[in-house]
């Protein structure tokens, strides 16, 4: 893998149409007042055999096919000057990636669905304050994929000359003057027409914002007949300009504060992205990987060939990692527990029966403890694991139990999972002892 400074010089000369003097002043840090400016840059490039016939050599190459044709047509010069073909290929491949930094609104549900309590919230932009949710609230929801791709929020089009490139994106929140990284898109594409229409996805999003309405966290503009709201959501698909394969979505289990370790953008606006150098992007990625022990990498074919450590990262939950029947079953189980439509129906039934929400094991009530912020909050636990032979494959409201966060975690603490009655008995014995 070519060192970063070498790559910057080569890319400027081969791809970005920069002069020798520009390379000296902006990359090599050489200031020259004479007419001979550029000499040091030429000497630097000659080490790689790159003389004048190769200036802007890769500037108009837009595909691998064009790259190979260009190399074939220039065989004589490549042989004459001793230019390495693999070097040309590497510089072109790396030049096809753009590295950007994008601020997102705060979200308590991991940007899988909107979280409650943000209507009128002043710090995350006008749209969230006025509506109670934002388009990026679904940025990491891989269940909303279309043909394997999910579509993330971006307000403005990238520059025309970048629109066909691959985008590597850092998503971060800003709070109290500090940046915290929450996830990444790798090898994303710009989708000029936004996300394609999917009736199933619009219906899922409707259920998510209807859940906000239940919790008094939604503006009046989004309250009305289902057909009207779904039509509005369909129209909002045009704002989802990032297209990324679900395997290239990296979501961190917790936000990571990196303000003190990396020189980050001064732009704090929600609606615009800021360019990053390749070096800074991978520095942030490495910090995430070193901070989260269970963040595991998957290298692409090219990256394996280059033997570097840059690839797709996936967080493996400690419960998921230990799940005896396999991670697929565990993920299906967690999906059922987080299905907003199902949880909403289960809460409503529980409220009808008991008049309030409380933990079925320890009787803890979030509203009693935390006041208004805890109103209507409880976690739902899917009593029967989806790997269980008696599981029908479908989830019913009665399959969900209402648990506080502590009891929910304890249920998942051992294998096989602790039955609710056993956990109740354990709590009773502890109180009596």
C-alpha positions as a Python dict, from the first residue, in 0.01 Angstrom:
ca = {
    (1, 'X'): (0, 0, 0),
    (2, 'X'): (144, 336, -102),
    (3, 'X'): (218, 567, 195),
    (4, 'X'): (-28, 854, 238),
    (5, 'X'): (202, 1138, 125),
    (6, 'X'): (314, 943, -183),
    (7, 'X'): (-49, 879, -268),
    (8, 'X'): (-141, 1245, -230),
    (9, 'X'): (139, 1352, -467),
    (10, 'X'): (60, 1080, -721),
    (11, 'X'): (-312, 1149, -709),
    (12, 'X'): (-260, 1524, -757),
    (13, 'X'): (-41, 1461, -1063),
    (14, 'X'): (-224, 1168, -1222),
    (15, 'X'): (-587, 1240, -1134),
    (16, 'X'): (-655, 1589, -1006),
    (17, 'X'): (-481, 1801, -1275),
    (18, 'X'): (-250, 1977, -1029),
    (19, 'X'): (68, 2155, -1134),
    (20, 'X'): (413, 2072, -1001),
    (21, 'X'): (426, 2404, -817),
    (22, 'X'): (86, 2334, -655),
    (23, 'X'): (211, 1993, -536),
    (24, 'X'): (517, 2154, -381),
    (25, 'X'): (327, 2424, -199),
    (26, 'X'): (25, 2224, -85),
    (27, 'X'): (159, 1871, -23),
    (28, 'X'): (537, 1890, 9),
    (29, 'X'): (531, 2220, 202),
    (30, 'X'): (787, 2392, -20),
    (31, 'X'): (741, 2763, -81),
    (32, 'X'): (925, 2902, -383),
    (33, 'X'): (932, 3262, -502),
    (34, 'X'): (1140, 3179, -809),
    (35, 'X'): (1031, 3083, -1157),
    (36, 'X'): (1182, 2741, -1097),
    (37, 'X'): (904, 2633, -865),
    (38, 'X'): (804, 2273, -928),
    (39, 'X'): (1148, 2122, -960),
    (40, 'X'): (1130, 1934, -629),
    (41, 'X'): (789, 1796, -718),
    (42, 'X'): (925, 1667, -1051),
    (43, 'X'): (1213, 1496, -874),
    (44, 'X'): (963, 1340, -631),
    (45, 'X'): (752, 1204, -918),
    (46, 'X'): (1051, 1080, -1118),
    (47, 'X'): (1118, 826, -843),
    (48, 'X'): (803, 652, -972),
    (49, 'X'): (892, 702, -1339),
    (50, 'X'): (618, 964, -1373),
    (51, 'X'): (734, 1223, -1625),
    (52, 'X'): (533, 1461, -1845),
    (53, 'X'): (365, 1193, -2066),
    (54, 'X'): (182, 1078, -1751),
    (55, 'X'): (48, 1415, -1640),
    (56, 'X'): (-333, 1380, -1586),
    (57, 'X'): (-297, 1018, -1701),
    (58, 'X'): (-595, 902, -1492),
    (59, 'X'): (-798, 1225, -1491),
    (60, 'X'): (-1064, 1113, -1739),
    (61, 'X'): (-1075, 743, -1652),
    (62, 'X'): (-1420, 659, -1517),
    (63, 'X'): (-1425, 278, -1509),
    (64, 'X'): (-1197, -22, -1468),
    (65, 'X'): (-1244, -104, -1834),
    (66, 'X'): (-1126, 242, -1936),
    (67, 'X'): (-832, 208, -1697),
    (68, 'X'): (-714, -116, -1855),
    (69, 'X'): (-756, 28, -2206),
    (70, 'X'): (-551, 334, -2105),
    (71, 'X'): (-275, 113, -1966),
    (72, 'X'): (-272, -101, -2279),
    (73, 'X'): (-252, 203, -2509),
    (74, 'X'): (41, 342, -2309),
    (75, 'X'): (249, 24, -2290),
    (76, 'X'): (549, 185, -2463),
    (77, 'X'): (572, 480, -2220),
    (78, 'X'): (510, 252, -1920),
    (79, 'X'): (798, 30, -2029),
    (80, 'X'): (1025, 324, -2125),
    (81, 'X'): (996, 505, -1791),
    (82, 'X'): (962, 196, -1572),
    (83, 'X'): (619, 289, -1431),
    (84, 'X'): (458, 14, -1225),
    (85, 'X'): (115, -80, -1359),
    (86, 'X'): (-2, -185, -1010),
    (87, 'X'): (82, 164, -887),
    (88, 'X'): (-141, 322, -1154),
    (89, 'X'): (-424, 84, -1065),
    (90, 'X'): (-393, 152, -693),
    (91, 'X'): (-394, 532, -735),
    (92, 'X'): (-700, 513, -960),
    (93, 'X'): (-893, 283, -723),
    (94, 'X'): (-817, 503, -423),
    (95, 'X'): (-908, 817, -617),
    (96, 'X'): (-1258, 681, -674),
    (97, 'X'): (-1340, 714, -305),
    (98, 'X'): (-1453, 1035, -136),
    (99, 'X'): (-1432, 1070, 243),
    (100, 'X'): (-1689, 1286, 418),
    (101, 'X'): (-1813, 1375, 765),
    (102, 'X'): (-2185, 1422, 830),
    (103, 'X'): (-2357, 1538, 1146),
    (104, 'X'): (-2678, 1360, 1244),
    (105, 'X'): (-2943, 1438, 1504),
    (106, 'X'): (-2939, 1267, 1843),
    (107, 'X'): (-3128, 938, 1853),
    (108, 'X'): (-3185, 698, 2144),
    (109, 'X'): (-3271, 402, 1918),
    (110, 'X'): (-2945, 372, 1727),
    (111, 'X'): (-3083, 544, 1415),
    (112, 'X'): (-3296, 238, 1348),
    (113, 'X'): (-3619, 427, 1416),
    (114, 'X'): (-3717, 766, 1564),
    (115, 'X'): (-3690, 814, 1938),
    (116, 'X'): (-3943, 993, 2155),
    (117, 'X'): (-3920, 1323, 2337),
    (118, 'X'): (-3753, 1542, 2073),
    (119, 'X'): (-4041, 1758, 1955),
    (120, 'X'): (-3927, 2115, 2016),
    (121, 'X'): (-3569, 2001, 2082),
    (122, 'X'): (-3363, 2310, 1991),
    (123, 'X'): (-3012, 2171, 1934),
    (124, 'X'): (-3051, 1941, 1635),
    (125, 'X'): (-3194, 2161, 1360),
    (126, 'X'): (-3523, 2316, 1265),
    (127, 'X'): (-3676, 2004, 1108),
    (128, 'X'): (-3642, 1790, 1420),
    (129, 'X'): (-3760, 2074, 1646),
    (130, 'X'): (-4072, 2133, 1434),
    (131, 'X'): (-4161, 1772, 1348),
    (132, 'X'): (-4029, 1549, 1626),
    (133, 'X'): (-3826, 1319, 1399),
    (134, 'X'): (-3564, 1348, 1124),
    (135, 'X'): (-3492, 1169, 798),
    (136, 'X'): (-3168, 1020, 936),
    (137, 'X'): (-3361, 846, 1215),
    (138, 'X'): (-3365, 535, 991),
    (139, 'X'): (-3005, 563, 861),
    (140, 'X'): (-2892, 234, 1016),
    (141, 'X'): (-3210, 29, 975),
    (142, 'X'): (-3099, -255, 752),
    (143, 'X'): (-3452, -399, 761),
    (144, 'X'): (-3557, -111, 533),
    (145, 'X'): (-3336, -230, 248),
    (146, 'X'): (-3442, -247, -116),
    (147, 'X'): (-3260, -522, -308),
    (148, 'X'): (-2996, -525, -37),
    (149, 'X'): (-2943, -147, -28),
    (150, 'X'): (-3057, 104, 229),
    (151, 'X'): (-3093, 475, 162),
    (152, 'X'): (-2961, 729, 411),
    (153, 'X'): (-3033, 1096, 453),
    (154, 'X'): (-2838, 1366, 270),
    (155, 'X'): (-2986, 1709, 207),
    (156, 'X'): (-2776, 1838, -83),
    (157, 'X'): (-2622, 1683, -394),
    (158, 'X'): (-2245, 1635, -395),
    (159, 'X'): (-2039, 1830, -652),
    (160, 'X'): (-2100, 1707, -1006),
    (161, 'X'): (-1747, 1571, -1054),
    (162, 'X'): (-1787, 1355, -740),
    (163, 'X'): (-2131, 1210, -802),
    (164, 'X'): (-2010, 888, -965),
    (165, 'X'): (-1752, 812, -695),
    (166, 'X'): (-1781, 593, -387),
    (167, 'X'): (-1841, 770, -57),
    (168, 'X'): (-1705, 667, 281),
    (169, 'X'): (-1902, 856, 543),
    (170, 'X'): (-1850, 920, 913),
    (171, 'X'): (-2174, 997, 1099),
    (172, 'X'): (-2141, 1192, 1422),
    (173, 'X'): (-2340, 1391, 1676),
    (174, 'X'): (-2231, 1724, 1826),
    (175, 'X'): (-2289, 1805, 2191),
    (176, 'X'): (-2128, 2051, 2435),
    (177, 'X'): (-1861, 2141, 2182),
    (178, 'X'): (-1754, 1780, 2117),
    (179, 'X'): (-1799, 1536, 1831),
    (180, 'X'): (-1902, 1175, 1894),
    (181, 'X'): (-1897, 918, 1613),
    (182, 'X'): (-2200, 689, 1589),
    (183, 'X'): (-2145, 494, 1267),
    (184, 'X'): (-2017, 471, 912),
    (185, 'X'): (-2125, 405, 553),
    (186, 'X'): (-1855, 236, 344),
    (187, 'X'): (-1856, 240, -38),
    (188, 'X'): (-2183, 431, -53),
    (189, 'X'): (-2315, 579, -378),
    (190, 'X'): (-2497, 900, -457),
    (191, 'X'): (-2858, 832, -559),
    (192, 'X'): (-2976, 1147, -743),
    (193, 'X'): (-3343, 1048, -737),
    (194, 'X'): (-3347, 949, -373),
    (195, 'X'): (-3481, 615, -252),
    (196, 'X'): (-3711, 404, -471),
    (197, 'X'): (-4069, 377, -354),
    (198, 'X'): (-4148, 71, -144),
    (199, 'X'): (-4497, 35, 0),
    (200, 'X'): (-4366, -194, 276),
    (201, 'X'): (-4100, 54, 385),
    (202, 'X'): (-4340, 349, 388),
    (203, 'X'): (-4581, 144, 599),
    (204, 'X'): (-4304, 60, 848),
    (205, 'X'): (-4205, 425, 876),
    (206, 'X'): (-4569, 520, 928),
    (207, 'X'): (-4589, 281, 1225),
    (208, 'X'): (-4269, 433, 1368),
    (209, 'X'): (-4398, 791, 1357),
    (210, 'X'): (-4740, 677, 1475),
    (211, 'X'): (-4553, 547, 1781),
    (212, 'X'): (-4423, 904, 1831),
    (213, 'X'): (-4782, 1027, 1821),
    (214, 'X'): (-4875, 779, 2095),
    (215, 'X'): (-4596, 928, 2306),
    (216, 'X'): (-4691, 1292, 2229),
    (217, 'X'): (-4364, 1342, 2037),
    (218, 'X'): (-4500, 1429, 1692),
    (219, 'X'): (-4608, 1758, 1534),
    (220, 'X'): (-4966, 1817, 1420),
    (221, 'X'): (-4844, 1828, 1059),
    (222, 'X'): (-4783, 1453, 1078),
    (223, 'X'): (-5112, 1365, 1246),
    (224, 'X'): (-5397, 1272, 1014),
    (225, 'X'): (-5542, 995, 798),
    (226, 'X'): (-5300, 712, 727),
    (227, 'X'): (-5321, 767, 351),
    (228, 'X'): (-5216, 1132, 388),
    (229, 'X'): (-4918, 1051, 613),
    (230, 'X'): (-4797, 768, 391),
    (231, 'X'): (-4815, 1004, 91),
    (232, 'X'): (-4599, 1256, 281),
    (233, 'X'): (-4349, 983, 368),
    (234, 'X'): (-4338, 876, 4),
    (235, 'X'): (-4255, 1233, -96),
    (236, 'X'): (-3978, 1247, 167),
    (237, 'X'): (-3794, 958, -2),
    (238, 'X'): (-3634, 1215, -236),
    (239, 'X'): (-3414, 1330, 55),
    (240, 'X'): (-3247, 990, 92),
    (241, 'X'): (-2951, 1038, -140),
    (242, 'X'): (-2700, 792, 9),
    (243, 'X'): (-2727, 439, -130),
    (244, 'X'): (-2530, 174, 58),
    (245, 'X'): (-2535, -203, 77),
    (246, 'X'): (-2659, -322, 414),
    (247, 'X'): (-2331, -511, 471),
    (248, 'X'): (-2142, -181, 438),
    (249, 'X'): (-2335, -11, 718),
    (250, 'X'): (-2138, 18, 1041),
    (251, 'X'): (-2328, 113, 1355),
    (252, 'X'): (-2151, 149, 1688),
    (253, 'X'): (-2316, 23, 2008),
    (254, 'X'): (-2230, 352, 2178),
    (255, 'X'): (-2119, 694, 2054),
    (256, 'X'): (-1741, 740, 2070),
    (257, 'X'): (-1599, 1078, 2166),
    (258, 'X'): (-1309, 1154, 1929),
    (259, 'X'): (-1282, 1532, 1959),
    (260, 'X'): (-951, 1517, 2143),
    (261, 'X'): (-787, 1264, 1909),
    (262, 'X'): (-862, 1390, 1556),
    (263, 'X'): (-876, 1731, 1393),
    (264, 'X'): (-1248, 1737, 1310),
    (265, 'X'): (-1456, 1975, 1096),
    (266, 'X'): (-1562, 2313, 1230),
    (267, 'X'): (-1888, 2286, 1032),
    (268, 'X'): (-2164, 2191, 1278),
    (269, 'X'): (-2457, 2214, 1038),
    (270, 'X'): (-2694, 1921, 1011),
    (271, 'X'): (-2769, 1962, 641),
    (272, 'X'): (-2419, 1974, 490),
    (273, 'X'): (-2126, 1734, 474),
    (274, 'X'): (-1759, 1819, 515),
    (275, 'X'): (-1474, 1657, 323),
    (276, 'X'): (-1214, 1448, 507),
    (277, 'X'): (-873, 1326, 399),
    (278, 'X'): (-839, 954, 352),
    (279, 'X'): (-591, 948, 638),
    (280, 'X'): (-835, 1118, 880),
    (281, 'X'): (-1121, 890, 780),
    (282, 'X'): (-925, 574, 850),
    (283, 'X'): (-786, 723, 1170),
    (284, 'X'): (-1144, 766, 1294),
    (285, 'X'): (-1230, 414, 1179),
    (286, 'X'): (-930, 275, 1363),
    (287, 'X'): (-1025, 460, 1683),
    (288, 'X'): (-1372, 304, 1661),
    (289, 'X'): (-1224, -39, 1609),
    (290, 'X'): (-983, -7, 1901),
    (291, 'X'): (-1248, 140, 2132),
    (292, 'X'): (-1516, -124, 2070),
    (293, 'X'): (-1368, -469, 2144),
    (294, 'X'): (-1636, -659, 1950),
    (295, 'X'): (-1613, -447, 1635),
    (296, 'X'): (-1502, -698, 1375),
    (297, 'X'): (-1372, -631, 1024),
    (298, 'X'): (-1453, -781, 686),
    (299, 'X'): (-1203, -705, 413),
    (300, 'X'): (-1299, -663, 50),
    (301, 'X'): (-1109, -858, -219),
    (302, 'X'): (-894, -558, -310),
    (303, 'X'): (-820, -484, 54),
    (304, 'X'): (-715, -843, 120),
    (305, 'X'): (-482, -820, -177),
    (306, 'X'): (-326, -503, -38),
    (307, 'X'): (-305, -657, 312),
    (308, 'X'): (-429, -348, 487),
    (309, 'X'): (-678, -328, 772),
    (310, 'X'): (-953, -130, 602),
    (311, 'X'): (-1280, -308, 564),
    (312, 'X'): (-1637, -338, 668),
    (313, 'X'): (-1692, -343, 1042),
    (314, 'X'): (-1975, -508, 1227),
    (315, 'X'): (-2056, -484, 1595),
    (316, 'X'): (-2128, -821, 1752),
    (317, 'X'): (-2339, -790, 2066),
    (318, 'X'): (-2201, -999, 2353),
    (319, 'X'): (-2538, -1177, 2375),
    (320, 'X'): (-2532, -1247, 2003),
    (321, 'X'): (-2177, -1380, 2014),
    (322, 'X'): (-2265, -1636, 2281),
    (323, 'X'): (-2602, -1739, 2144),
    (324, 'X'): (-2580, -2119, 2113),
    (325, 'X'): (-2822, -2161, 1824),
    (326, 'X'): (-2644, -1900, 1612),
    (327, 'X'): (-2645, -1528, 1549),
    (328, 'X'): (-2917, -1544, 1285),
    (329, 'X'): (-3171, -1669, 1539),
    (330, 'X'): (-3060, -1408, 1789),
    (331, 'X'): (-3095, -1125, 1536),
    (332, 'X'): (-3444, -1243, 1445),
    (333, 'X'): (-3534, -1250, 1813),
    (334, 'X'): (-3399, -898, 1872),
    (335, 'X'): (-3584, -775, 1563),
    (336, 'X'): (-3912, -900, 1710),
    (337, 'X'): (-3835, -729, 2041),
    (338, 'X'): (-3769, -400, 1858),
    (339, 'X'): (-4059, -417, 1613),
    (340, 'X'): (-4225, -83, 1687),
    (341, 'X'): (-4571, -185, 1561),
    (342, 'X'): (-4575, -498, 1775),
    (343, 'X'): (-4439, -317, 2081),
    (344, 'X'): (-4700, -43, 2040),
    (345, 'X'): (-4982, -298, 2029),
    (346, 'X'): (-4842, -486, 2329),
    (347, 'X'): (-4815, -165, 2533),
    (348, 'X'): (-5169, -63, 2447),
    (349, 'X'): (-5303, -402, 2556),
    (350, 'X'): (-5101, -387, 2880),
    (351, 'X'): (-5233, -36, 2952),
    (352, 'X'): (-5591, -149, 2892),
    (353, 'X'): (-5545, -432, 3138),
    (354, 'X'): (-5341, -260, 3412),
    (355, 'X'): (-5387, 114, 3355),
    (356, 'X'): (-5011, 179, 3372),
    (357, 'X'): (-4682, 40, 3237),
    (358, 'X'): (-4454, -145, 3478),
    (359, 'X'): (-4201, -428, 3480),
    (360, 'X'): (-4370, -766, 3509),
    (361, 'X'): (-4079, -900, 3714),
    (362, 'X'): (-3979, -628, 3959),
    (363, 'X'): (-4280, -388, 3922),
    (364, 'X'): (-4048, -93, 3839),
    (365, 'X'): (-4231, 202, 3680),
    (366, 'X'): (-4026, 450, 3475),
    (367, 'X'): (-4275, 736, 3513),
    (368, 'X'): (-4281, 701, 3892),
    (369, 'X'): (-3901, 715, 3903),
    (370, 'X'): (-3820, 970, 3632),
    (371, 'X'): (-4137, 1173, 3590),
    (372, 'X'): (-4258, 1286, 3247),
    (373, 'X'): (-3946, 1167, 3065),
    (374, 'X'): (-4028, 811, 3176),
    (375, 'X'): (-4391, 832, 3066),
    (376, 'X'): (-4504, 542, 2843),
    (377, 'X'): (-4157, 384, 2849),
    (378, 'X'): (-4099, 13, 2899),
    (379, 'X'): (-3905, -256, 2712),
    (380, 'X'): (-4066, -553, 2541),
    (381, 'X'): (-3925, -903, 2574),
    (382, 'X'): (-4012, -1182, 2333),
    (383, 'X'): (-4077, -1468, 2572),
    (384, 'X'): (-4010, -1754, 2331),
    (385, 'X'): (-3674, -1763, 2142),
    (386, 'X'): (-3722, -1793, 1767),
    (387, 'X'): (-3489, -2094, 1770),
    (388, 'X'): (-3732, -2284, 1994),
    (389, 'X'): (-3891, -2577, 1813),
    (390, 'X'): (-4236, -2471, 1934),
    (391, 'X'): (-4197, -2123, 1780),
    (392, 'X'): (-4443, -2076, 1492),
    (393, 'X'): (-4232, -1815, 1311),
    (394, 'X'): (-4492, -1548, 1378),
    (395, 'X'): (-4501, -1315, 1674),
    (396, 'X'): (-4822, -1229, 1857),
    (397, 'X'): (-4885, -951, 2105),
    (398, 'X'): (-4925, -1203, 2385),
    (399, 'X'): (-4571, -1328, 2314),
    (400, 'X'): (-4427, -1004, 2452),
    (401, 'X'): (-4367, -930, 2820),
    (402, 'X'): (-4312, -580, 2962),
    (403, 'X'): (-3975, -553, 3139),
    (404, 'X'): (-3756, -278, 3278),
    (405, 'X'): (-3409, -247, 3125),
    (406, 'X'): (-3238, -428, 3413),
    (407, 'X'): (-3467, -729, 3417),
    (408, 'X'): (-3458, -748, 3038),
    (409, 'X'): (-3080, -764, 3044),
    (410, 'X'): (-3079, -1026, 3316),
    (411, 'X'): (-3319, -1248, 3122),
    (412, 'X'): (-3067, -1254, 2837),
    (413, 'X'): (-2771, -1301, 3070),
    (414, 'X'): (-2761, -1682, 3071),
    (415, 'X'): (-2816, -1963, 2826),
    (416, 'X'): (-3083, -2086, 2803),
    (417, 'X'): (-3258, -1759, 2881),
    (418, 'X'): (-3405, -1725, 3227),
    (419, 'X'): (-3780, -1775, 3236),
    (420, 'X'): (-3975, -1482, 3377),
    (421, 'X'): (-4118, -1689, 3661),
    (422, 'X'): (-3767, -1794, 3766),
    (423, 'X'): (-3649, -1436, 3762),
    (424, 'X'): (-3948, -1331, 3973),
    (425, 'X'): (-3866, -1607, 4220),
    (426, 'X'): (-3502, -1498, 4231),
    (427, 'X'): (-3607, -1141, 4309),
    (428, 'X'): (-3849, -1257, 4579),
    (429, 'X'): (-3580, -1463, 4752),
    (430, 'X'): (-3337, -1171, 4739),
    (431, 'X'): (-3591, -940, 4904),
    (432, 'X'): (-3660, -1192, 5179),
    (433, 'X'): (-3296, -1263, 5257),
}
